[in-house]
Amino acid sequence: MKKIKANVPSTTPPAWAIMERKLIEILDQSVYPYVERFTREDGQLIWGDKMVSRDGADDFYESFFNWPLFYLLGGGKHVLEIADREWDAITRQLTDLKMVSKEYEIGYDQFHQGESYIYFYFLCLADPTNPKLIDRARRFAGFYLNEDPEVPNYDPEHKIIRAPHNGSGGPRWGYFDNEPSYNWAAGMRRYGLPYQDVPGATTYDDLKDPVIARRMGEVMQERMGKGDVAANLPVTSLITNAYLMTGDEKYRNWVVEYVEAWKERADANNGFLPDNVGLSGKVGEYMDGKWYGGLYGWAWPHGLHNIEASALVAGANAYLMTQDQHYLDMARNQLDSAIKLGKIANLEEEESSLGKEKVGQLFAMGEKPETLLVPNRYNENGWFDYQVVSPEFPINIWYMSQADSDWARLEFLRENSTYDWRKVSSFRNKGDYGHEEPWLRFLAGDNPTYPEAILSATFGQVARRLELIRIDQEDLTKVYIHHWQQHNPVIVEALTQLTMGAPSVLYNGGLLHTLVRYYDVQQERAGLPQDVGALVSKIGPTSATIHLVNLNPFESREVVLQAGAFGEHQFKSASYASRTSDYPGGVYAYSAPPLETEQITVEIEDKYFQVELPPASEIVLELEMVRYVNTPSYKSLFN
């Protein structure tokens, strides 16, 4: 492994480096009051003793989902230990609540399962040789490779997952467990009716009539209760996770087969990804031939948000394992089709089902939320539900492809937005994302103060959540099931962007694609070494710029850089400034001599290289790289 030694003194350490290290220090301690307040001695969440529907298991796991990621960024070993303990404790708890069997959810939609299993993927990435995790990764994937005879989720003849609700219990037929009735609920009103052709149901409020609610429920039970849906595509992450843990080609083959089948359906539908397939393999089999109307599909409840997330998660997984970028086309096509139908309008004047959740954009728009909106949903009446384009989708496409056309799409969106993409707003949503636009402008050289701004905003949000924990007096056996998520003080979006040069993971089941990750040589563990700050300031198709700073004036630090979260990229060379002037200078001088440097280039040709950072030193690395050329793996440098 090539080694580089920094020799430029950090006499004026950058503010972002100091703020990074302070944030890591605070996050390290924030986990303790959270666990003390919300968990019992055995680690289980303080909660009542029953669940009332198939929904809810994901919310338990989501409360800790990003803790293993924080460890990978440089958080303390105690964070990973707690995260591992909590996964086991919650799994036992949900098993007792009849939501989990064989350590995996019995059966629910993959839109929700994906939200919770990113926690599991982070655990596997952080501890890839753990026999317990390897066993689970194989067993969970096996539920979809029909390796468990009691769990026939997959039909290899028609290349479909046999039901929208699926899991360790196999296909979980139907939409409801009890009598089918879709009753009126205030929280669901903004999404409207699932179907427009149910007699008596012309508006959502008609569901207050129990007869009409029962009628709608029976239709949903029939149409949404069997066959495959596009929202199942995130299950490819579960299978890809097993591949990354084991290297077994059967997992790669399954993902390619399943994604190709959906891609063929989209190609046959003018590029639009149909959202439903019957058990015979026919699109629209239970929808009178319509390509829309499936569970978490185009018509209800979220439309493009679900479809694009599913297409992009699956496309990214196939791209990672095959190095074939055409798998991103399915996601590109859905997004571009919606953008072509866009209009400039006032978000608050539109019937936008997710409008209020576009927190960052709304803050940036100010008093006049008028900007480019695109339709997110489609039914027999045409396109509707106009919303701001969710930036995580086009940004993730560009991030993975580095294609000029994908950058051009982002520029089109920015030029047709009436708000400032550089503005940093202080908020934290449950997925720990939402600041993609100002980060992107930083990478473009147009937002130089972004690192300090996002770190400052993150500090404020962590402090707010710690105060919320301190003042929380709720009876935790009776709280709403999102209560724990709303208090989670571990906020790592800024650290992921700045140190790994990566957007946040796609929340509905994505794997973490990064430019780089780090290892602490002295501690022989994953993550940035103590006292070291890192900043990825530029990303290009074949290049990147990374600034490393050792803030410790007493001790050296040694860090290994890995190309990609899974070693899927390759470093070609590294150029950096090497000091040629004297330092620290004579004892009787009032300051060090002026800094003089020469540029050094080192050939690397590896997915790893090591940097030694002497006390109070820094280095700016101009890296030449090639992307998605190595076989991806969770294999870690130290285990």
C-alpha positions as CSV (number, residue, x, y, z in Angstrom):
1,M,0.0,0.0,0.0
2,K,1.4,3.4,-1.0
3,K,2.1,5.8,1.9
4,I,2.1,9.6,1.8
5,K,3.4,11.8,4.6
6,A,2.0,15.3,5.0
7,N,4.5,18.0,5.9
8,V,2.5,21.2,5.6
9,P,1.9,22.7,9.1
10,S,-1.7,23.6,10.0
11,T,-0.9,26.8,11.6
12,T,-4.3,28.2,10.9
13,P,-6.6,25.2,11.1
14,P,-9.8,25.6,9.0
15,A,-13.0,26.3,10.9
16,W,-14.8,23.3,9.2
17,A,-12.2,20.9,10.7
18,I,-12.6,22.2,14.2
19,M,-16.4,22.1,13.8
20,E,-16.4,18.5,12.4
21,R,-14.4,17.2,15.4
22,K,-16.7,19.1,17.9
23,L,-19.7,17.6,16.2
24,I,-18.3,14.1,16.4
25,E,-17.5,14.6,20.1
26,I,-21.1,15.8,20.8
27,L,-22.7,13.0,18.8
28,D,-20.5,10.4,20.7
29,Q,-22.2,11.5,23.9
30,S,-25.7,12.2,22.6
31,V,-26.5,8.5,22.4
32,Y,-26.5,8.0,26.2
33,P,-29.4,10.2,27.2
34,Y,-31.4,8.9,24.3
35,V,-30.9,5.3,25.3
36,E,-31.5,6.1,29.0
37,R,-34.8,7.8,28.2
38,F,-36.3,5.5,25.6
39,T,-35.1,2.0,26.2
40,R,-35.5,-0.6,29.0
41,E,-32.6,-2.4,30.6
42,D,-32.7,-5.1,28.0
43,G,-32.5,-2.5,25.2
44,Q,-36.1,-2.8,24.1
45,L,-38.0,0.4,23.4
46,I,-40.4,1.5,26.0
47,W,-43.7,0.8,24.3
48,G,-47.2,-0.7,24.9
49,D,-47.8,-4.4,24.5
50,K,-49.6,-4.7,21.2
51,M,-49.6,-3.7,17.5
52,V,-52.9,-3.1,15.7
53,S,-52.0,-3.6,12.1
54,R,-49.2,-4.9,9.8
55,D,-47.7,-1.4,9.9
56,G,-45.2,-0.2,12.4
57,A,-42.2,-2.5,12.7
58,D,-40.1,-0.2,10.6
59,D,-40.6,2.6,13.1
60,F,-38.9,0.7,15.8
61,Y,-35.8,0.1,13.8
62,E,-35.7,3.5,12.2
63,S,-35.1,5.0,15.6
64,F,-31.4,3.9,15.5
65,F,-30.9,3.5,11.7
66,N,-27.9,5.9,11.3
67,W,-26.0,4.9,14.4
68,P,-23.8,2.4,12.7
69,L,-23.1,4.9,10.0
70,F,-21.9,7.4,12.6
71,Y,-19.5,4.8,13.8
72,L,-18.2,4.4,10.2
73,L,-17.7,8.2,10.1
74,G,-15.5,8.1,13.2
75,G,-17.9,7.8,16.1
76,G,-16.8,5.8,19.1
77,K,-16.9,2.0,19.3
78,H,-19.6,2.3,22.0
79,V,-22.0,3.6,19.3
80,L,-21.6,0.4,17.2
81,E,-21.9,-1.7,20.3
82,I,-25.2,0.0,21.3
83,A,-26.5,-0.1,17.7
84,D,-25.8,-3.9,17.5
85,R,-27.5,-4.5,20.9
86,E,-30.5,-2.4,19.9
87,W,-31.0,-4.3,16.7
88,D,-31.1,-7.5,18.6
89,A,-33.4,-6.1,21.3
90,I,-35.9,-4.6,18.9
91,T,-35.9,-7.8,16.9
92,R,-36.8,-9.7,20.1
93,Q,-39.4,-7.1,20.9
94,L,-41.1,-7.3,17.5
95,T,-41.0,-11.0,17.6
96,D,-43.0,-10.9,20.8
97,L,-45.4,-8.4,19.1
98,K,-45.9,-10.9,16.2
99,M,-44.4,-8.5,13.7
100,V,-41.1,-10.5,13.1
101,S,-40.4,-14.2,12.6
102,K,-37.0,-15.7,11.9
103,E,-35.6,-12.3,12.8
104,Y,-37.2,-10.7,9.7
105,E,-40.4,-8.8,9.2
106,I,-43.3,-11.3,8.6
107,G,-44.8,-9.4,5.7
108,Y,-45.3,-5.7,4.8
109,D,-44.5,-3.5,1.8
110,Q,-40.9,-2.9,0.9
111,F,-41.4,0.9,0.9
112,H,-41.6,0.7,4.7
113,Q,-39.3,-2.3,5.1
114,G,-36.6,-0.5,3.1
115,E,-36.7,2.4,5.7
116,S,-35.8,0.0,8.5
117,Y,-33.4,-2.3,6.8
118,I,-30.9,0.4,5.9
119,Y,-30.1,0.0,9.6
120,F,-29.1,-3.6,9.0
121,Y,-27.1,-2.7,5.9
122,F,-25.1,-0.2,7.9
123,L,-24.4,-2.8,10.6
124,C,-23.1,-5.2,8.0
125,L,-20.9,-2.5,6.4
126,A,-19.5,-1.6,9.9
127,D,-19.0,-5.2,11.1
128,P,-18.7,-7.4,8.0
129,T,-17.1,-10.5,9.6
130,N,-19.6,-10.8,12.4
131,P,-20.9,-14.4,12.0
132,K,-24.3,-13.3,13.3
133,L,-24.7,-10.7,10.6
134,I,-23.4,-13.0,7.9
135,D,-26.0,-15.6,8.9
136,R,-28.8,-13.1,8.8
137,A,-27.7,-11.6,5.5
138,R,-27.8,-15.0,3.9
139,R,-31.1,-16.0,5.5
140,F,-32.8,-12.7,4.7
141,A,-31.8,-12.9,1.1
142,G,-32.8,-16.5,1.0
143,F,-36.4,-15.5,1.7
144,Y,-36.4,-14.1,-1.9
145,L,-34.3,-16.8,-3.5
146,N,-36.9,-19.4,-2.3
147,E,-34.2,-21.1,-0.2
148,D,-36.6,-21.4,2.7
149,P,-39.4,-23.8,1.5
150,E,-41.8,-22.1,3.9
151,V,-41.2,-18.7,2.3
152,P,-42.1,-18.8,-1.4
153,N,-41.9,-15.1,-2.1
154,Y,-40.4,-15.3,-5.6
155,D,-41.8,-16.7,-8.9
156,P,-38.7,-17.4,-11.1
157,E,-40.8,-18.2,-14.1
158,H,-42.5,-14.8,-14.3
159,K,-39.7,-13.0,-12.4
160,I,-42.0,-11.5,-9.9
161,I,-42.3,-11.2,-6.1
162,R,-45.7,-12.7,-5.6
163,A,-47.3,-10.2,-3.3
164,P,-47.0,-6.5,-2.4
165,H,-46.7,-7.5,1.2
166,N,-44.0,-10.0,1.7
167,G,-41.3,-11.1,4.2
168,S,-40.3,-14.1,6.3
169,G,-43.9,-15.4,6.2
170,G,-43.9,-15.5,2.4
171,P,-46.5,-13.7,0.4
172,R,-48.8,-12.0,2.8
173,W,-52.0,-11.9,0.7
174,G,-54.4,-9.0,0.9
175,Y,-54.1,-5.5,2.1
176,F,-55.9,-6.0,5.4
177,D,-55.6,-8.7,8.1
178,N,-59.2,-8.3,9.3
179,E,-62.4,-7.3,7.5
180,P,-61.4,-5.1,4.6
181,S,-62.4,-1.5,5.2
182,Y,-60.5,1.6,4.3
183,N,-61.7,4.0,6.9
184,W,-61.4,7.8,6.9
185,A,-58.3,9.1,8.7
186,A,-57.2,12.7,9.1
187,G,-53.6,11.9,8.4
188,M,-54.4,10.2,5.1
189,R,-56.8,12.8,3.8
190,R,-54.1,14.7,1.8
191,Y,-53.4,11.6,-0.3
192,G,-57.0,11.3,-1.5
193,L,-58.8,8.2,-2.7
194,P,-56.8,5.1,-3.7
195,Y,-59.2,4.4,-6.6
196,Q,-61.6,6.7,-8.5
197,D,-64.1,4.0,-9.7
198,V,-65.6,2.8,-6.4
199,P,-69.3,3.6,-6.4
200,G,-70.2,6.3,-3.9
201,A,-66.6,7.4,-3.3
202,T,-66.1,10.7,-5.2
203,T,-64.2,12.5,-2.4
204,Y,-62.0,11.3,0.4
205,D,-64.6,12.5,3.0
206,D,-67.1,10.0,1.5
207,L,-65.1,7.3,3.4
208,K,-66.7,8.5,6.6
209,D,-69.6,6.4,5.5
210,P,-68.8,2.9,6.7
211,V,-70.5,1.3,3.8
212,I,-68.4,3.2,1.3
213,A,-65.3,2.6,3.4
214,R,-66.0,-1.1,3.3
215,R,-66.6,-1.0,-0.5
216,M,-63.2,0.8,-1.0
217,G,-61.5,-1.7,1.3
218,E,-62.8,-4.7,-0.7
219,V,-61.5,-3.2,-3.9
220,M,-58.1,-2.5,-2.3
221,Q,-58.0,-6.1,-1.0
222,E,-58.5,-7.4,-4.5
223,R,-56.3,-5.1,-6.4
224,M,-53.4,-4.6,-3.9
225,G,-53.4,-8.0,-2.3
226,K,-51.5,-10.1,-4.8
227,G,-49.0,-9.8,-7.6
228,D,-45.8,-7.8,-7.9
229,V,-45.5,-4.0,-7.6
230,A,-42.7,-1.6,-8.5
231,A,-42.4,-0.7,-4.8
232,N,-40.8,-4.2,-4.3
233,L,-37.7,-3.1,-6.2
234,P,-35.8,-2.0,-3.0
235,V,-35.7,-5.6,-1.9
236,T,-32.7,-5.8,-4.3
237,S,-30.7,-4.0,-1.6
238,L,-31.3,-7.0,0.7
239,I,-29.9,-9.3,-1.9
240,T,-27.1,-7.0,-2.8
241,N,-26.2,-6.8,0.9
242,A,-25.8,-10.6,1.0
243,Y,-23.5,-10.3,-2.1
244,L,-21.4,-7.7,-0.4
245,M,-21.1,-9.8,2.7
246,T,-20.3,-13.1,0.9
247,G,-19.3,-12.5,-2.7
248,D,-21.7,-15.3,-3.8
249,E,-22.6,-14.8,-7.4
250,K,-26.2,-16.2,-7.0
251,Y,-27.2,-12.9,-5.3
252,R,-25.8,-10.8,-8.1
253,N,-27.6,-13.0,-10.7
254,W,-30.9,-12.6,-8.8
255,V,-30.7,-8.9,-8.7
256,V,-29.8,-8.6,-12.4
257,E,-32.7,-11.0,-13.3
258,Y,-35.3,-9.1,-11.3
259,V,-34.2,-5.6,-12.3
260,E,-34.0,-6.6,-16.0
261,A,-37.6,-7.9,-15.8
262,W,-38.9,-4.6,-14.5
263,K,-36.8,-2.7,-17.0
264,E,-38.3,-4.7,-19.9
265,R,-41.8,-3.8,-18.5
266,A,-40.9,-0.2,-18.5
267,D,-39.5,-0.3,-22.0
268,A,-42.7,-1.9,-23.2
269,N,-44.7,1.0,-21.6
270,N,-43.0,3.9,-23.4
271,G,-40.4,4.2,-20.6
272,F,-42.9,4.5,-17.7
273,L,-42.3,1.9,-15.0
274,P,-45.7,0.1,-14.5
275,D,-46.5,-0.2,-10.9
276,N,-48.3,-3.5,-10.9
277,V,-47.9,-7.0,-12.4
278,G,-50.3,-9.9,-11.9
279,L,-49.4,-13.4,-10.8
280,S,-49.5,-14.5,-14.5
281,G,-46.8,-11.9,-15.2
282,K,-49.2,-9.6,-17.0
283,V,-49.1,-5.8,-16.3
284,G,-52.5,-4.5,-15.1
285,E,-53.9,-8.0,-14.5
286,Y,-56.0,-6.8,-11.6
287,M,-56.4,-3.2,-12.8
288,D,-58.4,-3.7,-16.0
289,G,-55.2,-3.5,-17.9
290,K,-54.0,-0.3,-16.4
291,W,-50.3,0.1,-15.8
292,Y,-51.0,2.3,-12.7
293,G,-53.0,1.6,-9.5
294,G,-50.7,-0.8,-7.6
295,L,-49.7,-0.4,-4.0
296,Y,-47.4,2.6,-3.5
297,G,-47.6,3.2,-7.2
298,W,-48.3,6.1,-9.6
299,A,-51.9,6.7,-8.4
300,W,-51.6,6.5,-4.6
301,P,-50.3,7.6,-2.2
302,H,-47.0,9.2,-3.2
303,G,-46.6,8.5,-6.9
304,L,-43.2,9.6,-8.4
305,H,-41.6,9.7,-4.9
306,N,-42.1,5.9,-4.5
307,I,-41.5,5.0,-8.1
308,E,-38.4,7.0,-8.5
309,A,-36.9,5.8,-5.2
310,S,-37.6,2.2,-6.2
311,A,-36.2,2.5,-9.7
312,L,-33.1,4.3,-8.4
313,V,-32.3,2.0,-5.5
314,A,-32.6,-1.0,-7.8
315,G,-30.7,0.6,-10.6
316,A,-27.9,1.6,-8.3
317,N,-27.6,-2.0,-7.0
318,A,-27.5,-3.5,-10.4
319,Y,-24.9,-0.8,-11.5
320,L,-22.7,-1.5,-8.5
321,M,-22.5,-5.2,-9.3
322,T,-22.3,-5.1,-13.1
323,Q,-20.6,-1.8,-13.7
324,D,-23.2,-1.2,-16.4
325,Q,-24.6,2.3,-16.1
326,H,-27.6,1.6,-18.3
327,Y,-29.4,0.3,-15.1
328,L,-29.8,4.0,-14.1
329,D,-31.9,4.6,-17.2
330,M,-35.1,3.4,-15.5
331,A,-34.7,6.1,-12.9
332,R,-33.7,8.7,-15.4
333,N,-36.8,8.1,-17.6
334,Q,-39.3,8.4,-14.8
335,L,-37.8,11.7,-13.6
336,D,-37.4,13.2,-17.1
337,S,-41.0,12.4,-18.0
338,A,-42.3,14.2,-15.0
339,I,-40.0,17.2,-15.6
340,K,-41.3,17.6,-19.1
341,L,-44.7,18.1,-17.7
342,G,-43.6,20.7,-15.1
343,K,-44.9,24.2,-14.6
344,I,-44.0,27.3,-12.5
345,A,-46.6,27.5,-9.8
346,N,-47.1,28.4,-6.1
347,L,-46.6,25.3,-4.0
348,E,-49.0,26.4,-1.3
349,E,-51.8,26.9,-3.8
350,E,-51.4,23.4,-5.2
351,E,-53.0,20.3,-3.8
352,S,-49.6,18.8,-3.1
353,S,-49.6,15.7,-0.9
354,L,-46.0,16.0,0.2
355,G,-45.6,19.8,-0.2
356,K,-45.2,20.5,3.5
357,E,-42.4,17.9,3.7
358,K,-40.2,19.8,1.3
359,V,-38.7,21.6,4.3
360,G,-35.5,22.8,2.8
361,Q,-37.1,24.2,-0.4
362,L,-39.9,25.9,1.6
363,F,-37.4,27.6,3.8
364,A,-35.4,28.8,0.7
365,M,-38.5,30.0,-1.1
366,G,-39.5,32.3,1.7
367,E,-42.8,34.1,1.6
368,K,-43.6,33.3,-2.0
369,P,-43.2,29.5,-2.6
370,E,-43.4,29.7,-6.4
371,T,-41.1,27.5,-8.4
372,L,-40.9,24.6,-10.8
373,L,-43.4,21.9,-9.9
374,V,-43.8,18.5,-11.5
375,P,-46.7,16.1,-11.4
376,N,-46.1,13.2,-9.1
377,R,-49.2,11.1,-9.6
378,Y,-51.3,9.6,-12.4
379,N,-54.7,8.0,-12.7
380,E,-57.5,7.8,-15.2
381,N,-58.0,11.5,-14.9
382,G,-54.4,12.2,-15.9
383,W,-51.5,13.8,-14.1
384,F,-51.9,15.6,-10.8
385,D,-50.3,16.3,-7.4
386,Y,-47.7,18.9,-8.5
387,Q,-44.6,19.1,-6.2
388,V,-41.1,20.3,-6.1
389,V,-38.6,17.8,-7.5
390,S,-37.1,15.9,-4.6
391,P,-33.4,16.8,-5.1
392,E,-32.0,13.5,-3.7
393,F,-33.1,11.7,-6.9
394,P,-31.4,13.7,-9.6
395,I,-28.4,14.4,-7.4
396,N,-27.9,10.7,-6.7
397,I,-28.2,9.8,-10.4
398,W,-25.5,12.4,-11.2
399,Y,-23.4,11.3,-8.2
400,M,-23.2,7.7,-9.4
401,S,-22.9,8.4,-13.1
402,Q,-20.9,11.6,-13.3
403,A,-22.5,12.0,-16.7
404,D,-22.7,15.4,-18.4
405,S,-26.4,14.7,-19.2
406,D,-27.2,14.1,-15.6
407,W,-25.4,17.3,-14.6
408,A,-27.4,19.1,-17.2
409,R,-30.6,17.9,-15.7
410,L,-29.6,19.4,-12.4
411,E,-28.7,22.7,-14.0
412,F,-32.1,22.8,-15.7
413,L,-33.8,22.3,-12.4
414,R,-31.7,25.0,-10.7
415,E,-32.3,27.5,-13.5
416,N,-36.0,26.9,-13.3
417,S,-36.1,27.1,-9.5
418,T,-37.0,30.5,-8.1
419,Y,-35.2,29.9,-4.8
420,D,-31.5,30.0,-4.0
421,W,-29.9,26.5,-4.0
422,R,-27.1,27.8,-1.8
423,K,-29.3,28.5,1.2
424,V,-28.8,26.3,4.2
425,S,-31.8,25.8,6.4
426,S,-31.7,24.3,9.9
427,F,-33.9,21.2,10.0
428,R,-33.6,17.4,10.4
429,N,-36.2,15.1,8.8
430,K,-36.5,11.4,9.8
431,G,-34.3,10.3,6.9
432,D,-31.4,12.6,7.9
433,Y,-31.3,14.2,4.4
434,G,-32.6,17.3,2.6
435,H,-29.5,19.6,2.2
436,E,-28.5,18.2,-1.2
437,E,-28.9,21.4,-3.2
438,P,-26.5,23.7,-1.1
439,W,-24.0,20.8,-0.9
440,L,-24.1,20.5,-4.7
441,R,-23.4,24.2,-5.1
442,F,-20.5,23.8,-2.8
443,L,-19.0,21.1,-5.0
444,A,-19.6,23.4,-8.0
445,G,-17.5,26.1,-6.3
446,D,-20.5,28.4,-5.9
447,N,-21.1,28.0,-2.1
448,P,-17.8,28.2,-0.3
449,T,-19.2,28.7,3.2
450,Y,-21.4,25.6,3.0
451,P,-19.2,23.3,5.3
452,E,-19.3,25.8,8.2
453,A,-23.0,26.6,7.6
454,I,-24.2,23.0,7.5
455,L,-22.1,22.0,10.5
456,S,-23.4,24.9,12.5
457,A,-27.0,24.0,11.5
458,T,-26.4,20.4,12.5
459,F,-25.0,21.5,15.9
460,G,-28.2,23.4,16.5
461,Q,-30.4,20.5,15.6
462,V,-28.5,18.1,17.8
463,A,-28.8,20.6,20.7
464,R,-32.5,20.9,20.1
465,R,-33.1,17.2,20.2
466,L,-31.1,16.8,23.3
467,E,-33.3,19.4,24.9
468,L,-36.4,17.6,23.7
469,I,-35.1,14.5,25.4
470,R,-34.5,16.3,28.6
471,I,-38.0,17.8,28.8
472,D,-39.9,14.8,27.5
473,Q,-42.5,13.7,30.1
474,E,-44.7,11.6,27.8
475,D,-45.9,8.2,28.9
476,L,-43.8,6.1,26.5
477,T,-46.3,3.2,26.6
478,K,-48.9,5.5,24.9
479,V,-46.9,7.7,22.6
480,Y,-47.3,7.9,18.8
481,I,-45.0,5.3,17.1
482,H,-42.8,8.1,15.6
483,H,-42.0,9.5,19.0
484,W,-38.5,8.0,19.2
485,Q,-37.6,9.0,15.7
486,Q,-38.4,12.6,16.4
487,H,-35.9,12.6,19.3
488,N,-33.0,10.7,17.7
489,P,-30.0,13.1,18.2
490,V,-27.6,11.4,15.8
491,I,-27.5,13.6,12.8
492,V,-24.9,12.7,10.2
493,E,-25.9,14.2,6.9
494,A,-23.2,16.9,7.1
495,L,-20.5,14.4,8.1
496,T,-21.5,12.1,5.2
497,Q,-21.4,14.9,2.7
498,L,-18.2,16.6,3.8
499,T,-16.0,13.7,4.8
500,M,-17.2,10.9,2.5
501,G,-18.1,13.2,-0.4
502,A,-21.5,11.5,-0.6
503,P,-25.2,12.3,-0.4
504,S,-27.3,10.7,2.3
505,V,-28.4,7.1,1.7
506,L,-31.7,6.8,-0.2
507,Y,-34.0,6.4,2.7
508,N,-36.4,3.8,1.3
509,G,-33.9,1.0,1.2
510,G,-30.8,2.3,-0.5
511,L,-27.2,1.3,0.0
512,L,-24.6,3.9,0.8
513,H,-22.5,4.9,-2.2
514,T,-19.6,7.1,-1.3
515,L,-16.5,8.6,-2.9
516,V,-14.2,7.4,-0.1
517,R,-14.3,5.9,3.4
518,Y,-11.6,6.0,6.0
519,Y,-9.7,3.7,8.4
520,D,-7.9,4.6,11.6
521,V,-4.5,2.8,11.4
522,Q,-3.5,3.2,15.0
523,Q,-6.8,2.0,16.4
524,E,-7.3,-0.6,13.6
525,R,-10.9,0.3,13.0
526,A,-13.1,1.9,10.5
527,G,-13.7,5.7,10.5
528,L,-11.7,8.9,10.7
529,P,-9.0,8.8,13.4
530,Q,-9.5,11.0,16.4
531,D,-8.6,14.7,15.9
532,V,-8.7,14.3,12.1
533,G,-11.0,16.4,9.9
534,A,-11.7,15.6,6.3
535,L,-13.4,17.7,3.5
536,V,-14.2,16.5,0.0
537,S,-14.4,19.7,-1.9
538,K,-14.5,18.6,-5.5
539,I,-15.8,15.6,-7.4
540,G,-15.4,14.8,-11.0
541,P,-15.8,11.8,-13.3
542,T,-12.1,10.9,-12.9
543,S,-11.0,13.2,-10.0
544,A,-11.6,14.4,-6.5
545,T,-10.1,16.8,-4.0
546,I,-9.8,15.9,-0.3
547,H,-8.4,18.0,2.5
548,L,-7.2,16.2,5.6
549,V,-6.2,18.0,8.9
550,N,-4.7,16.7,12.1
551,L,-5.8,19.0,14.8
552,N,-3.7,17.3,17.5
553,P,-0.5,19.3,18.1
554,F,1.1,16.5,20.1
555,E,0.6,13.2,18.2
556,S,0.6,11.9,14.7
557,R,-2.4,10.3,13.1
558,E,-2.4,7.7,10.3
559,V,-5.4,7.3,8.1
560,V,-6.1,4.9,5.2
561,L,-8.4,6.1,2.4
562,Q,-10.5,3.5,0.5
563,A,-12.0,4.3,-2.9
564,G,-15.7,3.9,-2.5
565,A,-17.8,2.5,0.4
566,F,-17.3,-1.0,-1.0
567,G,-13.9,-0.6,-2.6
568,E,-15.6,-0.3,-6.0
569,H,-13.5,2.6,-7.2
570,Q,-9.7,2.8,-7.8
571,F,-7.2,5.5,-7.0
572,K,-4.8,6.1,-9.9
573,S,-2.6,8.8,-8.5
574,A,-2.4,11.5,-5.8
575,S,-0.9,15.0,-6.1
576,Y,-0.2,17.2,-3.2
577,A,1.9,20.2,-2.0
578,S,5.1,19.2,-0.2
579,R,6.8,21.8,1.9
580,T,10.3,22.9,0.8
581,S,10.7,25.8,3.2
582,D,12.0,25.6,6.7
583,Y,9.7,25.0,9.6
584,P,9.3,26.0,12.4
585,G,12.2,28.3,11.9
586,G,14.7,29.7,14.3
587,V,13.9,30.0,18.0
588,Y,14.5,33.8,18.1
589,A,12.1,34.4,15.1
590,Y,8.7,35.8,15.9
591,S,7.1,33.6,13.2
592,A,7.8,30.7,10.9
593,P,9.4,31.5,7.5
594,P,7.0,31.9,4.6
595,L,5.6,28.6,3.4
596,E,7.1,27.3,0.1
597,T,6.0,24.1,-1.5
598,E,6.4,21.9,-4.6
599,Q,3.8,19.7,-6.2
600,I,4.4,16.0,-5.8
601,T,2.5,13.2,-7.7
602,V,2.5,9.7,-6.5
603,E,1.2,6.7,-8.5
604,I,-1.2,4.6,-6.5
605,E,-3.0,2.1,-8.7
606,D,-4.9,0.6,-5.7
607,K,-8.2,1.0,-3.9
608,Y,-6.3,2.0,-0.8
609,F,-3.5,4.4,0.2
610,Q,-2.2,5.6,3.6
611,V,-1.6,9.1,4.8
612,E,0.6,10.0,7.8
613,L,-0.4,13.3,9.4
614,P,2.3,14.6,11.8
615,P,1.1,16.7,14.7
616,A,-0.8,19.9,13.6
617,S,-0.4,19.1,9.9
618,E,-2.6,19.1,6.8
619,I,-2.6,17.9,3.2
620,V,-4.8,18.6,0.2
621,L,-4.9,15.6,-2.1
622,E,-5.8,16.0,-5.8
623,L,-6.8,12.5,-6.7
624,E,-7.1,10.8,-10.1
625,M,-9.7,8.0,-9.9
626,V,-11.7,5.6,-11.9
627,R,-15.1,4.6,-10.7
628,Y,-17.0,1.4,-10.5
629,V,-14.2,-0.8,-11.7
630,N,-13.5,-3.1,-8.7
631,T,-15.6,-6.0,-7.4
632,P,-17.6,-4.4,-4.6
633,S,-17.4,-5.9,-1.1
634,Y,-17.9,-5.1,2.5
635,K,-14.4,-6.5,3.2
636,S,-12.7,-4.2,5.7
637,L,-9.1,-3.4,5.9
638,F,-8.9,-4.6,9.5
639,N,-11.2,-7.6,9.6
